[in-house]
């Protein structure tokens, strides 16, 4: 057996498995689809395996397309860099920022208490 034959067998097995999972999820939700799959299995297993492999190919294509779209959206954000020189922050601003942060923490705690009181 040549390596290309093994590759084809493994590739087909992969697509059959992917198609079977997609079909299982589809049929899980619909009684008519379950009956159709059972009759298909009983009538011609080879044809059904080919349908599963085809569905696996289309499912993989859709998944790859989805991932590629997600990655293409992130690339521009990752490539954009803005270089600004660091400027020292005055001590008064740091103290004011710490005070405001403390106030926000206190307000959050008070809000949490009020929400807990209003929950039945």
VMD Tcl script that builds the backbone (N, CA, C; Angstrom):
set m [mol new atoms 360]
animate dup $m
set s [atomselect $m all]
$s set {name element resname resid chain x y z} {
  {N N UNK 1 A 0.857 -1.189 0.000}
  {CA C UNK 1 A 0.000 0.000 0.000}
  {C C UNK 1 A 0.888 1.232 0.000}
  {N N UNK 2 A 0.635 2.148 -0.913}
  {CA C UNK 2 A 1.438 3.367 -1.017}
  {C C UNK 2 A 0.998 4.390 0.016}
  {N N UNK 3 A 1.893 5.343 0.268}
  {CA C UNK 3 A 1.571 6.380 1.251}
  {C C UNK 3 A 0.403 7.252 0.793}
  {N N UNK 4 A 0.242 7.439 -0.535}
  {CA C UNK 4 A -0.892 8.240 -1.008}
  {C C UNK 4 A -2.203 7.522 -0.726}
  {N N UNK 5 A -2.181 6.190 -0.806}
  {CA C UNK 5 A -3.394 5.440 -0.484}
  {C C UNK 5 A -3.733 5.601 0.992}
  {N N UNK 6 A -2.727 5.540 1.849}
  {CA C UNK 6 A -2.948 5.722 3.283}
  {C C UNK 6 A -3.460 7.128 3.544}
  {N N UNK 7 A -2.872 8.096 2.859}
  {CA C UNK 7 A -3.318 9.481 3.016}
  {C C UNK 7 A -4.765 9.656 2.595}
  {N N UNK 8 A -5.141 9.010 1.489}
  {CA C UNK 8 A -6.530 9.108 1.023}
  {C C UNK 8 A -7.475 8.447 2.016}
  {N N UNK 9 A -7.069 7.286 2.542}
  {CA C UNK 9 A -7.914 6.574 3.504}
  {C C UNK 9 A -8.083 7.405 4.766}
  {N N UNK 10 A -6.983 7.954 5.266}
  {CA C UNK 10 A -7.060 8.777 6.472}
  {C C UNK 10 A -7.882 10.044 6.228}
  {N N UNK 11 A -7.686 10.650 5.074}
  {CA C UNK 11 A -8.438 11.860 4.747}
  {C C UNK 11 A -9.924 11.557 4.654}
  {N N UNK 12 A -10.262 10.463 3.984}
  {CA C UNK 12 A -11.678 10.094 3.862}
  {C C UNK 12 A -12.261 9.758 5.231}
  {N N UNK 13 A -11.487 9.042 6.045}
  {CA C UNK 13 A -11.951 8.719 7.391}
  {C C UNK 13 A -12.216 9.971 8.208}
  {N N UNK 14 A -11.341 10.942 8.063}
  {CA C UNK 14 A -11.510 12.217 8.762}
  {C C UNK 14 A -12.811 12.888 8.340}
  {N N UNK 15 A -13.029 12.960 7.006}
  {CA C UNK 15 A -14.228 13.620 6.510}
  {C C UNK 15 A -15.491 12.837 6.852}
  {N N UNK 16 A -15.408 11.505 6.830}
  {CA C UNK 16 A -16.557 10.691 7.214}
  {C C UNK 16 A -16.908 10.959 8.677}
  {N N UNK 17 A -15.891 11.012 9.523}
  {CA C UNK 17 A -16.123 11.275 10.942}
  {C C UNK 17 A -16.717 12.662 11.158}
  {N N UNK 18 A -16.158 13.661 10.504}
  {CA C UNK 18 A -16.663 15.026 10.629}
  {C C UNK 18 A -18.096 15.131 10.124}
  {N N UNK 19 A -18.378 14.473 9.002}
  {CA C UNK 19 A -19.730 14.465 8.470}
  {C C UNK 19 A -20.700 13.726 9.376}
  {N N UNK 20 A -20.235 12.626 9.985}
  {CA C UNK 20 A -21.084 11.857 10.894}
  {C C UNK 20 A -21.459 12.687 12.112}
  {N N UNK 21 A -20.503 13.415 12.632}
  {CA C UNK 21 A -20.780 14.258 13.797}
  {C C UNK 21 A -21.773 15.358 13.435}
  {N N UNK 22 A -21.572 15.993 12.283}
  {CA C UNK 22 A -22.490 17.052 11.862}
  {C C UNK 22 A -23.892 16.484 11.632}
  {N N UNK 23 A -23.967 15.304 11.024}
  {CA C UNK 23 A -25.268 14.668 10.786}
  {C C UNK 23 A -25.921 14.261 12.095}
  {N N UNK 24 A -25.127 13.725 13.015}
  {CA C UNK 24 A -25.659 13.330 14.312}
  {C C UNK 24 A -26.290 14.527 15.021}
  {N N UNK 25 A -25.607 15.658 14.981}
  {CA C UNK 25 A -26.150 16.859 15.608}
  {C C UNK 25 A -27.429 17.318 14.911}
  {N N UNK 26 A -27.458 17.230 13.576}
  {CA C UNK 26 A -28.666 17.611 12.840}
  {C C UNK 26 A -29.832 16.687 13.176}
  {N N UNK 27 A -29.563 15.386 13.177}
  {CA C UNK 27 A -30.642 14.414 13.374}
  {C C UNK 27 A -31.084 14.327 14.824}
  {N N UNK 28 A -30.233 14.700 15.727}
  {CA C UNK 28 A -30.566 14.661 17.152}
  {C C UNK 28 A -31.795 15.517 17.440}
  {N N UNK 29 A -31.947 16.571 16.687}
  {CA C UNK 29 A -32.997 17.542 16.947}
  {C C UNK 29 A -34.285 17.274 16.172}
  {N N UNK 30 A -34.304 16.298 15.263}
  {CA C UNK 30 A -35.475 16.125 14.410}
  {C C UNK 30 A -35.795 14.644 14.215}
  {N N UNK 31 A -36.995 14.241 14.618}
  {CA C UNK 31 A -37.438 12.844 14.449}
  {C C UNK 31 A -37.491 12.435 12.983}
  {N N UNK 32 A -38.049 13.265 12.083}
  {CA C UNK 32 A -38.062 12.862 10.662}
  {C C UNK 32 A -36.654 12.642 10.102}
  {N N UNK 33 A -35.711 13.475 10.496}
  {CA C UNK 33 A -34.335 13.300 10.021}
  {C C UNK 33 A -33.750 12.000 10.558}
  {N N UNK 34 A -34.064 11.650 11.815}
  {CA C UNK 34 A -33.565 10.387 12.378}
  {C C UNK 34 A -34.081 9.212 11.564}
  {N N UNK 35 A -35.369 9.218 11.225}
  {CA C UNK 35 A -35.942 8.126 10.440}
  {C C UNK 35 A -35.313 8.061 9.049}
  {N N UNK 36 A -35.049 9.219 8.473}
  {CA C UNK 36 A -34.442 9.254 7.143}
  {C C UNK 36 A -33.030 8.676 7.188}
  {N N UNK 37 A -32.260 9.012 8.225}
  {CA C UNK 37 A -30.896 8.499 8.344}
  {C C UNK 37 A -30.918 6.986 8.541}
  {N N UNK 38 A -31.840 6.486 9.343}
  {CA C UNK 38 A -31.919 5.041 9.577}
  {C C UNK 38 A -32.249 4.310 8.276}
  {N N UNK 39 A -33.203 4.826 7.509}
  {CA C UNK 39 A -33.545 4.163 6.246}
  {C C UNK 39 A -32.393 4.249 5.251}
  {N N UNK 40 A -31.683 5.369 5.264}
  {CA C UNK 40 A -30.518 5.513 4.391}
  {C C UNK 40 A -29.441 4.506 4.768}
  {N N UNK 41 A -29.207 4.349 6.058}
  {CA C UNK 41 A -28.222 3.365 6.507}
  {C C UNK 41 A -28.616 1.957 6.077}
  {N N UNK 42 A -29.871 1.641 6.170}
  {CA C UNK 42 A -30.319 0.306 5.824}
  {C C UNK 42 A -30.236 0.062 4.321}
  {N N UNK 43 A -30.448 1.082 3.508}
  {CA C UNK 43 A -30.497 0.875 2.062}
  {C C UNK 43 A -29.108 0.830 1.420}
  {N N UNK 44 A -28.218 1.732 1.788}
  {CA C UNK 44 A -26.935 1.758 1.092}
  {C C UNK 44 A -25.876 2.437 1.955}
  {N N UNK 45 A -25.093 1.633 2.620}
  {CA C UNK 45 A -24.092 2.158 3.544}
  {C C UNK 45 A -22.990 2.932 2.820}
  {N N UNK 46 A -22.541 2.448 1.683}
  {CA C UNK 46 A -21.460 3.125 0.958}
  {C C UNK 46 A -21.873 4.524 0.509}
  {N N UNK 47 A -23.064 4.630 -0.034}
  {CA C UNK 47 A -23.551 5.942 -0.474}
  {C C UNK 47 A -23.674 6.890 0.720}
  {N N UNK 48 A -24.135 6.348 1.844}
  {CA C UNK 48 A -24.273 7.160 3.052}
  {C C UNK 48 A -22.907 7.643 3.535}
  {N N UNK 49 A -21.902 6.748 3.489}
  {CA C UNK 49 A -20.557 7.164 3.905}
  {C C UNK 49 A -20.034 8.282 3.017}
  {N N UNK 50 A -20.326 8.217 1.717}
  {CA C UNK 50 A -19.899 9.275 0.811}
  {C C UNK 50 A -20.602 10.584 1.140}
  {N N UNK 51 A -21.896 10.515 1.480}
  {CA C UNK 51 A -22.627 11.712 1.883}
  {C C UNK 51 A -22.013 12.323 3.136}
  {N N UNK 52 A -21.634 11.443 4.087}
  {CA C UNK 52 A -21.004 11.943 5.314}
  {C C UNK 52 A -19.665 12.597 5.006}
  {N N UNK 53 A -18.886 11.974 4.125}
  {CA C UNK 53 A -17.593 12.556 3.756}
  {C C UNK 53 A -17.793 13.914 3.087}
  {N N UNK 54 A -18.781 14.009 2.200}
  {CA C UNK 54 A -19.063 15.289 1.537}
  {C C UNK 54 A -19.489 16.350 2.547}
  {N N UNK 55 A -20.322 15.947 3.496}
  {CA C UNK 55 A -20.760 16.888 4.519}
  {C C UNK 55 A -19.574 17.303 5.400}
  {N N UNK 56 A -18.673 16.356 5.655}
  {CA C UNK 56 A -17.474 16.675 6.425}
  {C C UNK 56 A -16.607 17.699 5.719}
  {N N UNK 57 A -16.465 17.536 4.399}
  {CA C UNK 57 A -15.680 18.493 3.616}
  {C C UNK 57 A -16.311 19.878 3.700}
  {N N UNK 58 A -17.637 19.948 3.526}
  {CA C UNK 58 A -18.285 21.262 3.569}
  {C C UNK 58 A -18.235 21.865 4.970}
  {N N UNK 59 A -18.347 21.017 6.009}
  {CA C UNK 59 A -18.260 21.519 7.380}
  {C C UNK 59 A -16.867 22.066 7.662}
  {N N UNK 60 A -15.845 21.351 7.193}
  {CA C UNK 60 A -14.475 21.835 7.395}
  {C C UNK 60 A -14.260 23.157 6.657}
  {N N UNK 61 A -14.783 23.256 5.445}
  {CA C UNK 61 A -14.633 24.485 4.664}
  {C C UNK 61 A -15.286 25.658 5.372}
  {N N UNK 62 A -16.491 25.426 5.901}
  {CA C UNK 62 A -17.179 26.487 6.638}
  {C C UNK 62 A -16.391 26.882 7.883}
  {N N UNK 63 A -15.877 25.887 8.602}
  {CA C UNK 63 A -15.119 26.174 9.821}
  {C C UNK 63 A -13.848 26.950 9.503}
  {N N UNK 64 A -13.143 26.533 8.462}
  {CA C UNK 64 A -11.917 27.249 8.074}
  {C C UNK 64 A -12.231 28.679 7.667}
  {N N UNK 65 A -13.322 28.857 6.929}
  {CA C UNK 65 A -13.718 30.197 6.502}
  {C C UNK 65 A -14.025 31.072 7.709}
  {N N UNK 66 A -14.731 30.499 8.679}
  {CA C UNK 66 A -15.075 31.240 9.896}
  {C C UNK 66 A -13.815 31.651 10.649}
  {N N UNK 67 A -12.891 30.711 10.822}
  {CA C UNK 67 A -11.646 31.014 11.542}
  {C C UNK 67 A -10.829 32.049 10.776}
  {N N UNK 68 A -10.767 31.906 9.457}
  {CA C UNK 68 A -10.024 32.886 8.653}
  {C C UNK 68 A -10.616 34.283 8.789}
  {N N UNK 69 A -11.962 34.365 8.810}
  {CA C UNK 69 A -12.599 35.683 8.991}
  {C C UNK 69 A -12.256 36.266 10.356}
  {N N UNK 70 A -12.260 35.419 11.388}
  {CA C UNK 70 A -11.916 35.915 12.719}
  {C C UNK 70 A -10.479 36.409 12.762}
  {N N UNK 71 A -9.587 35.647 12.169}
  {CA C UNK 71 A -8.180 36.040 12.186}
  {C C UNK 71 A -7.929 37.285 11.346}
  {N N UNK 72 A -8.643 37.427 10.236}
  {CA C UNK 72 A -8.428 38.604 9.394}
  {C C UNK 72 A -8.914 39.877 10.081}
  {N N UNK 73 A -9.904 39.745 10.960}
  {CA C UNK 73 A -10.370 40.917 11.712}
  {C C UNK 73 A -9.349 41.350 12.747}
  {N N UNK 74 A -8.604 40.401 13.280}
  {CA C UNK 74 A -7.654 40.718 14.340}
  {C C UNK 74 A -6.353 41.270 13.789}
  {N N UNK 75 A -5.980 40.912 12.587}
  {CA C UNK 75 A -4.694 41.336 12.045}
  {C C UNK 75 A -4.520 42.848 11.998}
  {N N UNK 76 A -5.497 43.609 11.480}
  {CA C UNK 76 A -5.276 45.058 11.447}
  {C C UNK 76 A -5.066 45.647 12.835}
  {N N UNK 77 A -5.765 45.149 13.815}
  {CA C UNK 77 A -5.609 45.669 15.167}
  {C C UNK 77 A -4.227 45.335 15.717}
  {N N UNK 78 A -3.717 44.162 15.363}
  {CA C UNK 78 A -2.410 43.761 15.859}
  {C C UNK 78 A -1.302 44.540 15.157}
  {N N UNK 79 A -1.512 44.901 13.885}
  {CA C UNK 79 A -0.476 45.580 13.128}
  {C C UNK 79 A -0.407 47.070 13.442}
  {N N UNK 80 A -1.470 47.625 13.941}
  {CA C UNK 80 A -1.486 49.045 14.238}
  {C C UNK 80 A -0.787 49.302 15.570}
  {N N UNK 81 A 0.301 50.002 15.509}
  {CA C UNK 81 A 0.992 50.399 16.731}
  {C C UNK 81 A 1.222 51.904 16.676}
  {N N UNK 82 A 1.040 52.519 17.794}
  {CA C UNK 82 A 1.247 53.956 17.897}
  {C C UNK 82 A 2.343 54.173 18.918}
  {N N UNK 83 A 3.375 54.836 18.487}
  {CA C UNK 83 A 4.480 55.101 19.395}
  {C C UNK 83 A 4.363 56.534 19.906}
  {N N UNK 84 A 4.250 56.639 21.212}
  {CA C UNK 84 A 4.197 57.957 21.834}
  {C C UNK 84 A 5.237 57.977 22.934}
  {N N UNK 85 A 5.893 59.078 23.086}
  {CA C UNK 85 A 6.893 59.149 24.150}
  {C C UNK 85 A 6.212 59.161 25.516}
  {N N UNK 86 A 6.815 58.481 26.455}
  {CA C UNK 86 A 6.278 58.453 27.813}
  {C C UNK 86 A 6.527 59.802 28.467}
  {N N UNK 87 A 5.496 60.308 29.085}
  {CA C UNK 87 A 5.644 61.571 29.804}
  {C C UNK 87 A 5.383 61.309 31.274}
  {N N UNK 88 A 6.149 61.915 32.121}
  {CA C UNK 88 A 5.952 61.682 33.557}
  {C C UNK 88 A 4.608 62.245 34.007}
  {N N UNK 89 A 3.976 61.533 34.918}
  {CA C UNK 89 A 2.690 61.952 35.454}
  {C C UNK 89 A 2.951 62.682 36.761}
  {N N UNK 90 A 2.375 63.862 36.918}
  {CA C UNK 90 A 2.592 64.609 38.161}
  {C C UNK 90 A 2.060 63.831 39.370}
  {N N UNK 91 A 2.719 63.999 40.495}
  {CA C UNK 91 A 2.346 63.291 41.723}
  {C C UNK 91 A 0.918 63.622 42.141}
  {N N UNK 92 A 0.484 64.865 41.920}
  {CA C UNK 92 A -0.883 65.251 42.266}
  {C C UNK 92 A -1.906 64.417 41.477}
  {N N UNK 93 A -1.606 64.192 40.201}
  {CA C UNK 93 A -2.510 63.396 39.361}
  {C C UNK 93 A -2.563 61.943 39.841}
  {N N UNK 94 A -1.419 61.410 40.234}
  {CA C UNK 94 A -1.376 60.027 40.727}
  {C C UNK 94 A -2.206 59.909 42.003}
  {N N UNK 95 A -2.060 60.868 42.903}
  {CA C UNK 95 A -2.821 60.841 44.149}
  {C C UNK 95 A -4.315 60.954 43.857}
  {N N UNK 96 A -4.676 61.826 42.940}
  {CA C UNK 96 A -6.085 61.995 42.591}
  {C C UNK 96 A -6.636 60.716 41.947}
  {N N UNK 97 A -5.839 60.083 41.098}
  {CA C UNK 97 A -6.258 58.840 40.463}
  {C C UNK 97 A -6.470 57.742 41.500}
  {N N UNK 98 A -5.588 57.655 42.480}
  {CA C UNK 98 A -5.742 56.656 43.551}
  {C C UNK 98 A -7.010 56.923 44.355}
  {N N UNK 99 A -7.261 58.199 44.637}
  {CA C UNK 99 A -8.462 58.561 45.396}
  {C C UNK 99 A -9.727 58.209 44.611}
  {N N UNK 100 A -9.733 58.509 43.321}
  {CA C UNK 100 A -10.891 58.185 42.493}
  {C C UNK 100 A -11.086 56.671 42.374}
  {N N UNK 101 A -9.983 55.945 42.272}
  {CA C UNK 101 A -10.065 54.482 42.218}
  {C C UNK 101 A -10.677 53.937 43.496}
  {N N UNK 102 A -10.281 54.478 44.610}
  {CA C UNK 102 A -10.837 54.049 45.900}
  {C C UNK 102 A -12.334 54.344 45.961}
  {N N UNK 103 A -12.733 55.512 45.476}
  {CA C UNK 103 A -14.151 55.867 45.471}
  {C C UNK 103 A -14.953 54.909 44.585}
  {N N UNK 104 A -14.400 54.547 43.444}
  {CA C UNK 104 A -15.080 53.611 42.549}
  {C C UNK 104 A -15.235 52.260 43.235}
  {N N UNK 105 A -14.205 51.806 43.926}
  {CA C UNK 105 A -14.271 50.526 44.636}
  {C C UNK 105 A -15.349 50.570 45.716}
  {N N UNK 106 A -15.436 51.673 46.429}
  {CA C UNK 106 A -16.444 51.819 47.471}
  {C C UNK 106 A -17.853 51.846 46.869}
  {N N UNK 107 A -18.003 52.544 45.758}
  {CA C UNK 107 A -19.306 52.589 45.098}
  {C C UNK 107 A -19.720 51.203 44.591}
  {N N UNK 108 A -18.771 50.460 44.062}
  {CA C UNK 108 A -19.066 49.098 43.607}
  {C C UNK 108 A -19.510 48.219 44.772}
  {N N UNK 109 A -18.814 48.330 45.889}
  {CA C UNK 109 A -19.172 47.537 47.061}
  {C C UNK 109 A -20.574 47.909 47.542}
  {N N UNK 110 A -20.871 49.199 47.565}
  {CA C UNK 110 A -22.194 49.657 47.991}
  {C C UNK 110 A -23.277 49.168 47.022}
  {N N UNK 111 A -22.978 49.217 45.725}
  {CA C UNK 111 A -23.923 48.719 44.728}
  {C C UNK 111 A -24.162 47.228 44.893}
  {N N UNK 112 A -23.118 46.483 45.166}
  {CA C UNK 112 A -23.261 45.046 45.371}
  {C C UNK 112 A -24.147 44.762 46.582}
  {N N UNK 113 A -23.961 45.533 47.648}
  {CA C UNK 113 A -24.795 45.368 48.857}
  {C C UNK 113 A -26.253 45.651 48.528}
  {N N UNK 114 A -26.501 46.723 47.793}
  {CA C UNK 114 A -27.866 47.078 47.439}
  {C C UNK 114 A -28.495 46.006 46.534}
  {N N UNK 115 A -27.736 45.465 45.642}
  {CA C UNK 115 A -28.253 44.421 44.779}
  {C C UNK 115 A -28.560 43.163 45.559}
  {N N UNK 116 A -27.723 42.825 46.527}
  {CA C UNK 116 A -27.958 41.643 47.357}
  {C C UNK 116 A -29.213 41.825 48.215}
  {N N UNK 117 A -29.450 43.039 48.689}
  {CA C UNK 117 A -30.647 43.299 49.481}
  {C C UNK 117 A -31.906 43.181 48.647}
  {N N UNK 118 A -31.842 43.621 47.386}
  {CA C UNK 118 A -33.020 43.613 46.521}
  {C C UNK 118 A -33.301 42.240 45.925}
  {N N UNK 119 A -32.318 41.323 45.925}
  {CA C UNK 119 A -32.540 39.964 45.419}
  {C C UNK 119 A -33.413 39.202 46.396}
  {N N UNK 120 A -34.445 38.459 45.872}
  {CA C UNK 120 A -35.348 37.739 46.786}
  {C C UNK 120 A -34.677 36.551 47.426}
}
mol reanalyze $m
mol bondsrecalc $m
mol representation Tube
mol addrep $m
